[in-house]
Amino acid sequence: MAAPDVVLPASLLDTDLYKFTMQQAVLHHFSDVEGTYRFTHRDKDVYFTRECFELFKRSVAEFRTLQLTADERAWLERACPFFKPAYLDYLAAYRFQPDQLRLAFEPLPEDDAKHARDDPSTRGHIHIDAVGPWKETILWEVPLMACLSEIYFTTADRDWNHDGQEGAAYEKAATILRAGCTFSEFGTRRRRSLHTQRLVMGAILKAARENPGMGRVNGTSNMYFAKEFGVAPVGTIAHEWFMSVGAMKGYEHANRTALQLWEEVYPNMLLIALTDTFSSEAFFKDFVANPRFAQQWTGLRQDSGDPYVYAPRVKEIYQSMGVDYTKPMIIFSDSLDVEKALKLKQQCDEIGMKCSFGIGTSLTNDFKKASSGGKEKSRALNMVIKLSSVDGKPTVKISDEITKNTGDYETVRRVKEIFGIPITQEDRTVS
């Protein structure tokens, strides 16, 4: 498996829907704000190589060649009526600016000598920041991660192949559909490769065709593949919206403010609320205090913590507000696999709530090491790129794993105090 000269997204659309919906909202409310994104690789025992880093640098320099085509714009107008003409004009003129990236390779101390002689096998860590106007840097996250993953698995780790991938994806999708589940493909960011995601999409849709009248495939978060396969692009509001609103507008009622600002851009659609940015209990306080949200927003998304306590708690919240809990949708999207999805579907059926699933890495990066004869797992990269500051103010995420926090330590402590969240010796920041 030879490394390519460069690895690029297939198109400007080769990213997730939420990056575009977020970009339109940023243009509407925060067009003059500076935004910085930071890369974190959470598995500290997995190393990149100098070869991987150099190919990554060459590749991202070519991102500037990506641009929206006339055909893609016409498709966006048909498939995404929530995009305003002015935004599509902006997107048509958009070009990635590689000089917004701060890239560095930090060799392992034991590989310093190899690094000094430019040995491509030098192991180390990669550091990435994207710095510039938020309305521009917002689009770097997803394609950077997808690009880096593909490069890693064609340079640093070649002990895998595509054998059996279509069949495995088909069986996963068929099992989920036969259980009556509705789900979407969410695998762009950590996919093994563009080719892998295409294989997976084809297999999922084949399973849907051959298992009619059971569950349903809602679509994919990837805009490029939504267009290619003729399915709906899907996505929700993201953590970074709440994180930035908290940093700029204050944390005490950041959830309420974030929802209100989002509604100004999307009054009648894209109204699935992500609850866990500062913990779901903090979200529910604003949600219950503003009953209109329960009528306006069509569902809630679970993305951290114990998923099995989420639906019963959401049911309690709606009941306390006198709202029919059988109408809203719960979207589960946290590290899902087939087994977890089936258990959550059963639980929601038992308590009378609707649910859907966004399934990512377990579809687009579930491989075995070729050298193990299919017995040993080939680990996906456990990486994130998160908004780290807006206009120089740190942004943070608490999540429903209360001791696992993202962002500046002192800001995390302050936000936890505001929301009455315990600060313990087990607290740690993950990026």
VOPAGU-2260 file (C-alpha; in pm, 1 decimal, decimal comma):
REM VOPAGU-2260
SITE   aa  ch    i         X         Y         Z
SITE  MET   A    0       0,0       0,0       0,0
SITE  ALA   A    1     201,9     297,1    -126,9
SITE  ALA   A    2     151,5     642,9      19,5
SITE  PRO   A    3      -7,9     892,5    -223,4
SITE  ASP   A    4     148,6    1225,4    -321,1
SITE  VAL   A    5    -128,9    1419,2    -145,5
SITE  VAL   A    6    -458,9    1331,0      21,0
SITE  LEU   A    7    -744,3    1573,5     -34,3
SITE  PRO   A    8   -1117,5    1582,2      35,2
SITE  ALA   A    9   -1318,0    1472,7    -267,9
SITE  SER   A   10   -1483,6    1815,3    -278,1
SITE  LEU   A   11   -1557,4    2118,5     -64,7
SITE  LEU   A   12   -1873,2    1923,1      21,4
SITE  ASP   A   13   -1668,1    1634,7     161,9
SITE  THR   A   14   -1748,6    1736,0     517,6
SITE  ASP   A   15   -2041,4    1719,3     757,8
SITE  LEU   A   16   -2362,5    1917,6     721,9
SITE  TYR   A   17   -2328,0    2075,6    1065,5
SITE  LYS   A   18   -2013,5    2263,3     963,8
SITE  PHE   A   19   -2209,0    2448,7     694,7
SITE  THR   A   20   -2515,9    2513,7     910,4
SITE  MET   A   21   -2286,6    2637,6    1186,3
SITE  GLN   A   22   -2096,3    2855,8     940,2
SITE  GLN   A   23   -2418,0    3022,0     824,2
SITE  ALA   A   24   -2513,6    3087,7    1188,1
SITE  VAL   A   25   -2168,3    3229,5    1263,8
SITE  LEU   A   26   -2194,7    3461,8     963,7
SITE  HIS   A   27   -2532,8    3580,4    1091,3
SITE  HIS   A   28   -2438,3    3642,2    1455,3
SITE  PHE   A   29   -2059,0    3647,9    1488,5
SITE  SER   A   30   -1911,7    3748,9    1154,4
SITE  ASP   A   31   -1629,0    3953,6    1309,1
SITE  VAL   A   32   -1523,2    3700,4    1574,4
SITE  GLU   A   33   -1183,7    3529,3    1566,2
SITE  GLY   A   34   -1192,0    3153,8    1625,0
SITE  THR   A   35    -912,0    2910,0    1708,5
SITE  TYR   A   36    -937,6    2532,6    1675,9
SITE  ARG   A   37    -696,3    2287,2    1837,2
SITE  PHE   A   38    -615,6    1924,8    1759,7
SITE  THR   A   39    -588,5    1663,9    2034,9
SITE  HIS   A   40    -482,1    1302,9    1989,0
SITE  ARG   A   41    -603,9    1125,9    2300,3
SITE  ASP   A   42    -412,1     798,8    2264,1
SITE  LYS   A   43     -66,8     904,9    2379,3
SITE  ASP   A   44      79,7     561,1    2303,4
SITE  VAL   A   45      -3,9     585,8    1933,2
SITE  TYR   A   46     250,1     785,5    1733,9
SITE  PHE   A   47     259,2     959,3    1401,4
SITE  THR   A   48     569,5     944,9    1184,4
SITE  ARG   A   49     771,5    1214,9    1014,9
SITE  GLU   A   50     660,2    1068,5     681,0
SITE  CYS   A   51     297,2    1101,4     788,1
SITE  PHE   A   52     345,5    1461,0     902,2
SITE  GLU   A   53     524,0    1572,2     585,1
SITE  LEU   A   54     251,3    1421,7     365,0
SITE  PHE   A   55     -10,5    1588,8     582,3
SITE  LYS   A   56     162,9    1927,3     539,2
SITE  ARG   A   57     179,2    1886,1     161,2
SITE  SER   A   58    -184,4    1781,9     148,2
SITE  VAL   A   59    -336,5    2062,8     354,3
SITE  ALA   A   60    -143,3    2317,2     147,8
SITE  GLU   A   61    -352,4    2199,8    -148,0
SITE  PHE   A   62    -685,8    2249,7      30,9
SITE  ARG   A   63    -685,8    2598,1    -121,9
SITE  THR   A   64    -776,0    2439,0    -457,6
SITE  LEU   A   65   -1115,5    2320,9    -330,0
SITE  GLN   A   66   -1417,8    2523,4    -434,0
SITE  LEU   A   67   -1791,3    2482,2    -467,8
SITE  THR   A   68   -1898,6    2392,0    -821,2
SITE  ALA   A   69   -2210,5    2522,6    -993,7
SITE  ASP   A   70   -2359,3    2172,7    -987,1
SITE  GLU   A   71   -2293,0    2142,5    -614,0
SITE  ARG   A   72   -2452,4    2478,5    -546,7
SITE  ALA   A   73   -2761,0    2377,3    -742,4
SITE  TRP   A   74   -2782,1    2058,7    -535,3
SITE  LEU   A   75   -2750,9    2256,1    -209,8
SITE  GLU   A   76   -3037,7    2479,7    -319,4
SITE  ARG   A   77   -3257,9    2173,1    -369,4
SITE  ALA   A   78   -3144,9    1957,9     -78,2
SITE  CYS   A   79   -3094,6    2226,4     188,0
SITE  PRO   A   80   -3366,9    2493,2     167,4
SITE  PHE   A   81   -3244,3    2639,5     498,4
SITE  PHE   A   82   -2936,2    2781,0     324,3
SITE  LYS   A   83   -3000,7    3140,4     224,6
SITE  PRO   A   84   -2882,7    3270,1    -115,8
SITE  ALA   A   85   -2639,8    3509,1      54,4
SITE  TYR   A   86   -2478,5    3220,1     238,2
SITE  LEU   A   87   -2446,8    3014,3     -78,8
SITE  ASP   A   88   -2280,7    3315,2    -242,6
SITE  TYR   A   89   -2034,4    3322,9      46,1
SITE  LEU   A   90   -1969,7    2949,5      20,9
SITE  ALA   A   91   -1915,7    2972,0    -355,1
SITE  ALA   A   92   -1643,9    3230,3    -294,6
SITE  TYR   A   93   -1492,2    3045,3       1,5
SITE  ARG   A   94   -1135,7    2913,8     -22,3
SITE  PHE   A   95    -935,9    2741,9     250,0
SITE  GLN   A   96    -642,9    2954,9     366,5
SITE  PRO   A   97    -357,7    2717,1     460,4
SITE  ASP   A   98    -166,9    3001,3     627,1
SITE  GLN   A   99    -430,2    2982,9     902,6
SITE  LEU   A  100    -279,3    2651,3    1012,2
SITE  ARG   A  101      -4,6    2616,9    1272,2
SITE  LEU   A  102     149,1    2271,4    1219,8
SITE  ALA   A  103     431,3    2114,1    1417,9
SITE  PHE   A  104     589,1    1771,5    1460,1
SITE  GLU   A  105     730,5    1687,6    1804,2
SITE  PRO   A  106     962,7    1385,0    1787,9
SITE  LEU   A  107     986,0    1139,5    2072,3
SITE  PRO   A  108    1303,7    1200,8    2276,7
SITE  GLU   A  109    1433,5     855,4    2185,8
SITE  ASP   A  110    1390,2     943,3    1816,1
SITE  ASP   A  111    1574,4    1278,2    1826,7
SITE  ALA   A  112    1873,7    1139,8    1638,3
SITE  LYS   A  113    1650,6     999,7    1364,3
SITE  HIS   A  114    1468,0    1331,5    1345,1
SITE  ALA   A  115    1797,8    1521,4    1307,5
SITE  ARG   A  116    1879,7    1324,1     993,7
SITE  ASP   A  117    1525,8    1362,4     855,3
SITE  ASP   A  118    1446,1     993,6     890,3
SITE  PRO   A  119    1084,0     950,3     769,6
SITE  SER   A  120    1027,0     675,0    1027,4
SITE  THR   A  121    1083,8     918,2    1317,5
SITE  ARG   A  122     795,4     879,5    1564,2
SITE  GLY   A  123     626,3    1165,1    1742,7
SITE  HIS   A  124     323,4    1379,8    1808,9
SITE  ILE   A  125     150,0    1624,1    1575,6
SITE  HIS   A  126      24,2    1966,1    1685,9
SITE  ILE   A  127    -240,5    2152,6    1483,3
SITE  ASP   A  128    -406,8    2488,8    1541,1
SITE  ALA   A  129    -633,5    2671,8    1296,6
SITE  VAL   A  130    -633,7    3045,7    1368,0
SITE  GLY   A  131    -833,5    3318,0    1195,2
SITE  PRO   A  132   -1185,3    3453,7    1143,9
SITE  TRP   A  133   -1427,4    3202,3    1294,8
SITE  LYS   A  134   -1643,6    3213,4     982,3
SITE  GLU   A  135   -1341,6    3071,7     793,0
SITE  THR   A  136   -1165,1    2844,7    1041,8
SITE  ILE   A  137   -1490,8    2665,0    1118,5
SITE  LEU   A  138   -1457,4    2453,7     803,2
SITE  TRP   A  139   -1111,8    2312,1     883,5
SITE  GLU   A  140   -1213,7    2060,5    1151,4
SITE  VAL   A  141   -1373,7    1771,3     964,9
SITE  PRO   A  142   -1158,6    1754,6     647,9
SITE  LEU   A  143    -836,3    1794,2     848,7
SITE  MET   A  144    -926,2    1495,3    1064,8
SITE  ALA   A  145   -1039,8    1282,4     771,2
SITE  CYS   A  146    -724,6    1372,0     578,4
SITE  LEU   A  147    -493,6    1295,6     871,8
SITE  SER   A  148    -662,5     961,9     939,8
SITE  GLU   A  149    -627,1     850,6     578,8
SITE  ILE   A  150    -263,1     958,3     569,3
SITE  TYR   A  151    -183,8     781,5     897,5
SITE  PHE   A  152    -329,0     458,0     763,5
SITE  THR   A  153    -128,0     478,1     440,2
SITE  THR   A  154     202,6     566,1     611,8
SITE  ALA   A  155     238,9     490,3     983,5
SITE  ASP   A  156       0,5     192,8     995,4
SITE  ARG   A  157     -41,1     -21,0     684,4
SITE  ASP   A  158    -132,7    -343,1     864,2
SITE  TRP   A  159    -489,2    -361,9     733,7
SITE  ASN   A  160    -692,2    -396,2     414,4
SITE  HIS   A  161   -1047,8    -353,5     290,2
SITE  ASP   A  162   -1125,5    -726,6     278,0
SITE  GLY   A  163   -1473,0    -791,6     411,9
SITE  GLN   A  164   -1557,1    -425,7     477,3
SITE  GLU   A  165   -1865,4    -413,3     255,2
SITE  GLY   A  166   -2002,9    -733,4     400,9
SITE  ALA   A  167   -1941,0    -622,7     758,4
SITE  ALA   A  168   -2109,0    -285,7     701,4
SITE  TYR   A  169   -2403,2    -458,1     531,1
SITE  GLU   A  170   -2453,6    -696,3     825,3
SITE  LYS   A  171   -2435,8    -415,3    1079,8
SITE  ALA   A  172   -2687,9    -206,1     887,9
SITE  ALA   A  173   -2919,4    -501,1     824,8
SITE  THR   A  174   -2915,9    -598,7    1192,9
SITE  ILE   A  175   -3001,7    -245,0    1298,4
SITE  LEU   A  176   -3275,4    -211,9    1037,7
SITE  ARG   A  177   -3433,6    -547,6    1123,3
SITE  ALA   A  178   -3463,7    -426,2    1481,8
SITE  GLY   A  179   -3673,8    -134,6    1356,6
SITE  CYS   A  180   -3407,5     127,7    1416,8
SITE  THR   A  181   -3370,9     456,9    1232,1
SITE  PHE   A  182   -3009,4     564,1    1187,4
SITE  SER   A  183   -2773,3     788,0     993,6
SITE  GLU   A  184   -2411,9     746,3     888,6
SITE  PHE   A  185   -2189,9     986,2    1089,4
SITE  GLY   A  186   -1842,7     855,5    1003,9
SITE  THR   A  187   -1659,5    1128,6     812,3
SITE  ARG   A  188   -1420,7    1268,6    1071,8
SITE  ARG   A  189   -1248,0     947,2    1174,1
SITE  ARG   A  190   -1297,0     740,1     860,0
SITE  ARG   A  191   -1013,5     514,9     753,4
SITE  SER   A  192   -1031,0     661,4     404,5
SITE  LEU   A  193   -1263,8     820,3     151,8
SITE  HIS   A  194   -1285,8     483,0     -21,7
SITE  THR   A  195   -1390,3     316,5     303,7
SITE  GLN   A  196   -1673,3     561,1     358,6
SITE  ARG   A  197   -1795,6     507,3       3,0
SITE  LEU   A  198   -1795,6     128,4      53,3
SITE  VAL   A  199   -1985,3     168,7     380,1
SITE  MET   A  200   -2245,9     400,1     230,4
SITE  GLY   A  201   -2309,7     160,8     -55,3
SITE  ALA   A  202   -2346,8    -132,7     183,3
SITE  ILE   A  203   -2581,7      55,5     417,2
SITE  LEU   A  204   -2812,7     155,0     134,7
SITE  LYS   A  205   -2807,2    -195,9     -10,0
SITE  ALA   A  206   -2915,2    -327,4     329,8
SITE  ALA   A  207   -3197,6     -72,3     336,6
SITE  ARG   A  208   -3319,2    -178,6      -8,4
SITE  GLU   A  209   -3310,1    -546,3      83,2
SITE  ASN   A  210   -3480,7    -500,1     421,0
SITE  PRO   A  211   -3781,7    -281,6     338,3
SITE  GLY   A  212   -4053,3    -191,1     584,3
SITE  MET   A  213   -3835,4    -234,4     890,9
SITE  GLY   A  214   -3605,9      41,3    1013,1
SITE  ARG   A  215   -3488,7     335,2     806,6
SITE  VAL   A  216   -3165,7     498,1     692,2
SITE  ASN   A  217   -3217,2     871,6     740,8
SITE  GLY   A  218   -2910,0     968,9     541,0
SITE  THR   A  219   -2551,7    1071,9     604,5
SITE  SER   A  220   -2380,5    1364,4     771,3
SITE  ASN   A  221   -2140,0    1381,6     475,2
SITE  MET   A  222   -2261,0    1630,2     215,7
SITE  TYR   A  223   -2055,6    1486,0     -69,5
SITE  PHE   A  224   -2190,4    1135,9     -19,2
SITE  ALA   A  225   -2543,6    1262,4      36,4
SITE  LYS   A  226   -2524,9    1410,9    -312,2
SITE  GLU   A  227   -2350,5    1108,1    -464,9
SITE  PHE   A  228   -2593,4     852,0    -320,7
SITE  GLY   A  229   -2908,9    1063,7    -342,2
SITE  VAL   A  230   -2987,5    1058,7      30,5
SITE  ALA   A  231   -3062,9    1331,6     281,2
SITE  PRO   A  232   -2778,3    1523,1     447,4
SITE  VAL   A  233   -2833,8    1515,4     823,5
SITE  GLY   A  234   -2688,1    1688,5    1126,6
SITE  THR   A  235   -2758,3    1886,9    1441,0
SITE  ILE   A  236   -2637,9    2191,2    1629,0
SITE  ALA   A  237   -2284,1    2134,8    1765,5
SITE  HIS   A  238   -2104,2    2175,5    2097,8
SITE  GLU   A  239   -1899,3    2466,4    1967,3
SITE  TRP   A  240   -2213,0    2680,0    1935,8
SITE  PHE   A  241   -2285,9    2652,3    2308,6
SITE  MET   A  242   -1916,0    2678,5    2395,8
SITE  SER   A  243   -1873,3    3005,0    2204,5
SITE  VAL   A  244   -2198,7    3155,9    2328,5
SITE  GLY   A  245   -2095,5    3081,5    2685,3
SITE  ALA   A  246   -1755,7    3243,0    2636,3
SITE  MET   A  247   -1896,0    3556,6    2470,7
SITE  LYS   A  248   -2240,0    3599,7    2627,8
SITE  GLY   A  249   -2191,5    3449,5    2973,7
SITE  TYR   A  250   -2237,1    3098,1    3106,7
SITE  GLU   A  251   -2526,7    3116,2    3350,3
SITE  HIS   A  252   -2791,2    3097,4    3077,7
SITE  ALA   A  253   -2566,8    3001,5    2785,7
SITE  ASN   A  254   -2794,9    2713,8    2684,5
SITE  ARG   A  255   -3100,0    2940,7    2661,3
SITE  THR   A  256   -2909,2    3207,5    2468,7
SITE  ALA   A  257   -2758,3    2953,7    2229,9
SITE  LEU   A  258   -3098,5    2807,4    2145,4
SITE  GLN   A  259   -3250,7    3152,0    2093,1
SITE  LEU   A  260   -2970,0    3263,8    1862,5
SITE  TRP   A  261   -2995,1    2940,8    1664,3
SITE  GLU   A  262   -3371,0    2986,9    1621,6
SITE  GLU   A  263   -3311,3    3327,9    1465,0
SITE  VAL   A  264   -3126,2    3155,0    1180,1
SITE  TYR   A  265   -3329,4    2832,3    1168,1
SITE  PRO   A  266   -3679,4    2906,5    1300,3
SITE  ASN   A  267   -3855,1    2602,3    1156,0
SITE  MET   A  268   -3594,4    2331,4    1095,9
SITE  LEU   A  269   -3265,6    2187,8    1228,0
SITE  LEU   A  270   -3409,5    2202,6    1578,5
SITE  ILE   A  271   -3246,5    1904,9    1752,0
SITE  ALA   A  272   -3077,9    2035,3    2068,0
SITE  LEU   A  273   -2746,8    1900,5    2194,7
SITE  THR   A  274   -2775,6    1893,1    2573,0
SITE  ASP   A  275   -2439,1    1802,7    2725,3
SITE  THR   A  276   -2200,3    2094,0    2658,3
SITE  PHE   A  277   -2208,3    2209,3    3020,8
SITE  SER   A  278   -2382,3    1889,9    3140,0
SITE  SER   A  279   -2734,9    1789,2    3051,3
SITE  GLU   A  280   -2864,7    1885,8    3395,9
SITE  ALA   A  281   -2746,2    2242,8    3336,8
SITE  PHE   A  282   -2922,5    2235,4    2998,1
SITE  PHE   A  283   -3245,4    2103,5    3147,4
SITE  LYS   A  284   -3261,6    2395,7    3391,8
SITE  ASP   A  285   -3286,3    2645,4    3105,6
SITE  PHE   A  286   -3506,3    2409,4    2905,0
SITE  VAL   A  287   -3763,3    2370,7    3183,4
SITE  ALA   A  288   -3754,3    2743,2    3264,0
SITE  ASN   A  289   -3846,6    2820,8    2901,5
SITE  PRO   A  290   -4130,2    2578,5    2811,8
SITE  ARG   A  291   -4153,2    2718,4    2459,5
SITE  PHE   A  292   -3833,3    2529,1    2373,6
SITE  ALA   A  293   -4003,8    2195,2    2438,1
SITE  GLN   A  294   -4270,3    2284,8    2181,6
SITE  GLN   A  295   -4034,9    2441,9    1925,6
SITE  TRP   A  296   -3741,3    2200,8    1932,0
SITE  THR   A  297   -3822,8    1862,7    1783,1
SITE  GLY   A  298   -3575,4    1655,2    1981,7
SITE  LEU   A  299   -3264,5    1621,8    2195,2
SITE  ARG   A  300   -2926,1    1461,8    2129,1
SITE  GLN   A  301   -2724,9    1244,8    2370,2
SITE  ASP   A  302   -2348,5    1254,6    2311,1
SITE  SER   A  303   -2172,0    1169,2    2639,6
SITE  GLY   A  304   -2220,9    1000,8    2974,0
SITE  ASP   A  305   -2436,8     696,8    3043,4
SITE  PRO   A  306   -2681,1     665,2    2751,1
SITE  TYR   A  307   -2908,5     432,7    2945,6
SITE  VAL   A  308   -3004,2     699,6    3199,3
SITE  TYR   A  309   -3069,4     960,0    2930,3
SITE  ALA   A  310   -3407,2     862,9    2782,9
SITE  PRO   A  311   -3574,0     804,4    3123,8
SITE  ARG   A  312   -3442,5    1141,2    3240,1
SITE  VAL   A  313   -3565,1    1316,7    2924,0
SITE  LYS   A  314   -3906,4    1155,5    2973,3
SITE  GLU   A  315   -3915,1    1296,5    3328,3
SITE  ILE   A  316   -3825,4    1643,0    3198,4
SITE  TYR   A  317   -4103,8    1646,9    2938,0
SITE  GLN   A  318   -4355,9    1509,9    3187,8
SITE  SER   A  319   -4263,2    1780,2    3439,6
SITE  MET   A  320   -4346,2    2038,1    3172,5
SITE  GLY   A  321   -4675,8    1878,9    3073,0
SITE  VAL   A  322   -4540,6    1797,7    2725,7
SITE  ASP   A  323   -4628,6    1480,4    2535,0
SITE  TYR   A  324   -4300,5    1290,1    2560,6
SITE  THR   A  325   -4395,1    1049,7    2279,1
SITE  LYS   A  326   -4349,8    1318,5    2012,3
SITE  PRO   A  327   -3989,6    1447,0    2050,0
SITE  MET   A  328   -3700,4    1243,2    1910,4
SITE  ILE   A  329   -3388,2    1142,6    2102,3
SITE  ILE   A  330   -3075,5    1115,2    1886,9
SITE  PHE   A  331   -2800,9     894,3    2029,1
SITE  SER   A  332   -2455,1     960,0    1883,1
SITE  ASP   A  333   -2189,7     871,9    2141,7
SITE  SER   A  334   -1952,6     590,4    2035,4
SITE  LEU   A  335   -2234,2     370,9    1911,3
SITE  ASP   A  336   -2208,3      16,9    1785,8
SITE  VAL   A  337   -2479,3    -228,6    1686,3
SITE  GLU   A  338   -2521,0    -383,2    2030,7
SITE  LYS   A  339   -2555,9     -49,3    2206,4
SITE  ALA   A  340   -2802,6      80,9    1947,2
SITE  LEU   A  341   -3026,0    -225,5    1984,7
SITE  LYS   A  342   -3029,6    -197,0    2364,3
SITE  LEU   A  343   -3113,6     172,6    2351,2
SITE  LYS   A  344   -3388,3     109,4    2096,0
SITE  GLN   A  345   -3542,3    -152,6    2325,8
SITE  GLN   A  346   -3527,5      83,1    2622,8
SITE  CYS   A  347   -3690,4     369,1    2431,9
SITE  ASP   A  348   -3964,4     140,1    2303,7
SITE  GLU   A  349   -4034,7      25,0    2658,1
SITE  ILE   A  350   -4072,3     378,1    2794,7
SITE  GLY   A  351   -4259,9     507,8    2490,2
SITE  MET   A  352   -4003,0     745,6    2341,6
SITE  LYS   A  353   -3886,1     784,2    1981,6
SITE  CYS   A  354   -3517,6     748,1    1908,4
SITE  SER   A  355   -3269,1     755,6    1624,4
SITE  PHE   A  356   -2896,7     690,2    1597,7
SITE  GLY   A  357   -2593,2     859,9    1444,8
SITE  ILE   A  358   -2329,7     589,5    1392,2
SITE  GLY   A  359   -1977,5     683,9    1289,1
SITE  THR   A  360   -1645,0     518,9    1364,9
SITE  SER   A  361   -1787,8     169,0    1413,7
SITE  LEU   A  362   -1898,2     185,9    1050,0
SITE  THR   A  363   -1616,2     375,1     875,3
SITE  ASN   A  364   -1312,4     268,9    1080,4
SITE  ASP   A  365   -1375,1     -81,4    1213,8
SITE  PHE   A  366   -1082,0    -291,1    1090,5
SITE  LYS   A  367    -865,6    -585,3    1193,7
SITE  LYS   A  368    -488,4    -607,1    1165,7
SITE  ALA   A  369    -405,0    -801,0     851,2
SITE  SER   A  370    -109,9    -966,9    1026,1
SITE  SER   A  371    -340,0   -1113,0    1293,9
SITE  GLY   A  372    -555,2   -1302,2    1048,4
SITE  GLY   A  373    -856,2   -1095,6    1148,0
SITE  LYS   A  374    -820,5   -1159,5    1522,5
SITE  GLU   A  375    -674,3    -831,8    1650,2
SITE  LYS   A  376    -842,2    -492,4    1618,3
SITE  SER   A  377    -674,0    -218,6    1415,1
SITE  ARG   A  378    -734,4      87,3    1631,4
SITE  ALA   A  379    -889,2     401,3    1482,8
SITE  LEU   A  380    -724,6     731,4    1573,5
SITE  ASN   A  381    -884,8     868,8    1890,8
SITE  MET   A  382    -864,5    1233,3    1793,0
SITE  VAL   A  383   -1066,5    1554,0    1807,9
SITE  ILE   A  384   -1039,1    1909,1    1681,1
SITE  LYS   A  385   -1225,6    2146,3    1910,9
SITE  LEU   A  386   -1290,9    2518,1    1921,1
SITE  SER   A  387   -1041,3    2640,4    2182,7
SITE  SER   A  388   -1112,0    3014,7    2188,8
SITE  VAL   A  389   -1325,8    3292,8    2041,9
SITE  ASP   A  390   -1184,4    3644,3    2035,0
SITE  GLY   A  391    -914,3    3525,2    2273,3
SITE  LYS   A  392   -1161,8    3391,2    2531,9
SITE  PRO   A  393   -1117,3    3021,8    2618,2
SITE  THR   A  394   -1403,3    2789,4    2528,2
SITE  VAL   A  395   -1479,1    2481,4    2737,3
SITE  LYS   A  396   -1696,6    2170,4    2739,5
SITE  ILE   A  397   -1794,9    1988,1    3056,7
SITE  SER   A  398   -2001,9    1702,1    2904,9
SITE  ASP   A  399   -2196,9    1436,9    3095,2
SITE  GLU   A  400   -1874,7    1262,9    3191,2
SITE  ILE   A  401   -1841,9    1520,5    3465,5
SITE  THR   A  402   -1473,3    1458,6    3542,8
SITE  LYS   A  403   -1369,0    1457,4    3174,2
SITE  ASN   A  404   -1357,1    1819,1    3060,9
SITE  THR   A  405   -1233,6    2000,6    2751,1
SITE  GLY   A  406   -1053,8    2334,0    2752,0
SITE  ASP   A  407    -876,0    2577,1    2981,9
SITE  TYR   A  408    -854,4    2435,3    3334,8
SITE  GLU   A  409    -936,9    2755,9    3522,9
SITE  THR   A  410   -1233,2    2829,4    3295,0
SITE  VAL   A  411   -1358,3    2474,0    3345,4
SITE  ARG   A  412   -1347,7    2523,6    3723,8
SITE  ARG   A  413   -1531,7    2855,7    3696,1
SITE  VAL   A  414   -1803,7    2708,8    3473,5
SITE  LYS   A  415   -1848,7    2412,9    3704,7
SITE  GLU   A  416   -1894,5    2650,5    3996,8
SITE  ILE   A  417   -2157,5    2847,4    3802,2
SITE  PHE   A  418   -2359,1    2531,0    3735,8
SITE  GLY   A  419   -2303,6    2375,9    4078,0
SITE  ILE   A  420   -2106,8    2083,7    3935,6
SITE  PRO   A  421   -1869,4    1919,1    4184,3
SITE  ILE   A  422   -1496,8    1972,8    4133,5
SITE  THR   A  423   -1311,7    1656,3    4234,9
SITE  GLN   A  424    -958,1    1519,8    4245,6
SITE  GLU   A  425   -1053,8    1300,1    3948,7
SITE  ASP   A  426   -1120,4    1601,8    3726,4
SITE  ARG   A  427    -907,0    1617,1    3415,7
SITE  THR   A  428    -898,0    1813,7    3095,3
SITE  VAL   A  429    -868,4    1612,6    2773,9
SITE  SER   A  430    -773,0    1892,4    2536,8
